[in-house]
Amino acid sequence: MSQQDDEIRRLQRLRDEQLSARDPTAKVRATQQRLAARRRSTRKKASVWTVIQDLPAKWLWMIVGLLVGLAVAVIINIIAQAQWAQIVGGVVVVFGLVAGRVMGAIRDWGDEDWGRKY
């Protein structure tokens, strides 16, 4: 009887292995787990510097132009406390925005490869 019980257990194990091998989602789950583990291990932590580096140049340079324009406007308003100083400061801020946007667009334009054919 022991041999018959061993044979029955062997056949049950074989049947369970075959059923688990036929599971179509098992390979997909294993692949997803492997990819998720790889993504977790290679993911870098985001910092302010990496976010700034990932910005497109046209937006980054626009922000830089805004900051330069604001600094110049504040300096002009400190030096000359008159109505025309506020107007000139506003014009300088807008000019800084536009100049930064143009410089950034030119920088991004050089990075595009729409003219290259592979």
VOGU-3710 file (C-alpha; in Angstrom, 3 decimals, decimal comma):
1> msqqddeirr> 0,000/0,000/0,000  2,915/2,314/0,646  4,032/2,127/-2,966  0,537/2,979/-4,119  0,396/6,005/-1,752  3,801/7,178/-2,956  2,654/6,830/-6,546  -0,523/8,791/-5,806  1,478/11,597/-4,122  3,920/11,658/-7,033
11> lqrlrdeqls> 1,069/11,920/-9,535  -0,581/14,691/-7,467  2,696/16,645/-7,359  3,127/16,143/-11,095  -0,426/17,336/-11,706  0,101/20,424/-9,492  3,348/21,271/-11,294  1,645/20,961/-14,655  -1,239/23,166/-13,539  1,110/25,823/-12,182
21> ardptakvra> 3,142/25,670/-15,391  -0,040/26,299/-17,399  -0,905/29,429/-15,420  -0,624/32,199/-18,054  -0,300/34,964/-15,498  2,623/33,373/-13,665  5,171/34,463/-16,281  3,638/37,914/-16,517  3,707/38,329/-12,737  7,306/37,129/-12,572
31> tqqrlaarrr> 8,312/39,555/-15,327  6,525/42,444/-13,629  8,135/41,649/-10,287  11,575/41,505/-11,907  11,028/44,829/-13,696  9,668/46,490/-10,564  12,681/45,334/-8,558  15,037/46,634/-11,230  13,194/49,978/-11,353  13,348/50,329/-7,566
41> strkkasvwt> 17,054/49,596/-7,522  17,936/52,018/-10,322  15,608/54,864/-9,346  17,445/57,976/-8,267  16,079/60,273/-5,639  14,807/63,575/-6,959  16,396/66,709/-5,652  15,964/70,355/-6,525  19,100/70,251/-8,657  17,939/67,247/-10,712
51> viqdlpakwl> 14,550/68,885/-11,265  16,273/72,058/-12,480  18,519/70,027/-14,792  15,509/68,221/-16,262  13,723/71,447/-17,169  13,748/72,344/-20,865  16,223/75,110/-21,598  13,541/77,525/-22,788  11,837/77,441/-19,383  15,056/77,436/-17,389
61> wmivgllvgl> 16,466/80,428/-19,252  13,106/82,194/-18,974  13,264/81,829/-15,187  16,865/83,052/-15,188  15,859/86,046/-17,324  13,019/86,809/-14,916  15,359/86,694/-11,915  17,922/88,937/-13,628  15,173/91,357/-14,663  13,786/91,445/-11,122
71> avaviiniia> 17,256/92,082/-9,680  17,866/94,966/-12,089  14,381/96,393/-11,405  14,945/96,299/-7,638  18,346/97,980/-8,015  16,854/100,706/-10,233  14,044/101,306/-7,737  16,522/101,515/-4,844  18,778/103,970/-6,680  16,086/106,211/-8,157
81> qaqwaqivgg> 12,879/106,380/-6,190  10,680/107,886/-8,845  7,651/106,910/-10,899  9,746/106,370/-14,037  11,964/103,882/-12,115  8,978/101,604/-11,518  8,006/101,758/-15,191  11,564/101,058/-16,308  11,756/98,212/-13,783  8,610/96,630/-15,245
91> vvvvfglvag> 10,002/96,958/-18,757  13,296/95,396/-17,653  11,448/92,438/-16,070  9,449/91,828/-19,260  12,612/92,207/-21,358  14,378/89,680/-19,103  11,520/87,209/-19,567  11,502/87,582/-23,333  15,303/87,508/-23,666  15,528/84,406/-21,459
101> rvmgairdwg> 12,798/82,680/-23,451  14,534/83,456/-26,744  17,940/82,291/-25,480  16,400/79,101/-24,096  14,512/78,429/-27,323  17,743/78,832/-29,270  19,468/76,429/-26,867  16,660/73,866/-27,242  16,611/74,326/-30,991  20,209/73,101/-31,181
111> dedwgrky> 19,298/69,952/-29,237  16,524/68,921/-31,614  17,434/66,371/-34,235  14,517/66,908/-36,610  16,950/67,773/-39,391  19,001/64,612/-39,034  18,150/61,500/-40,986  19,398/58,182/-39,761
//
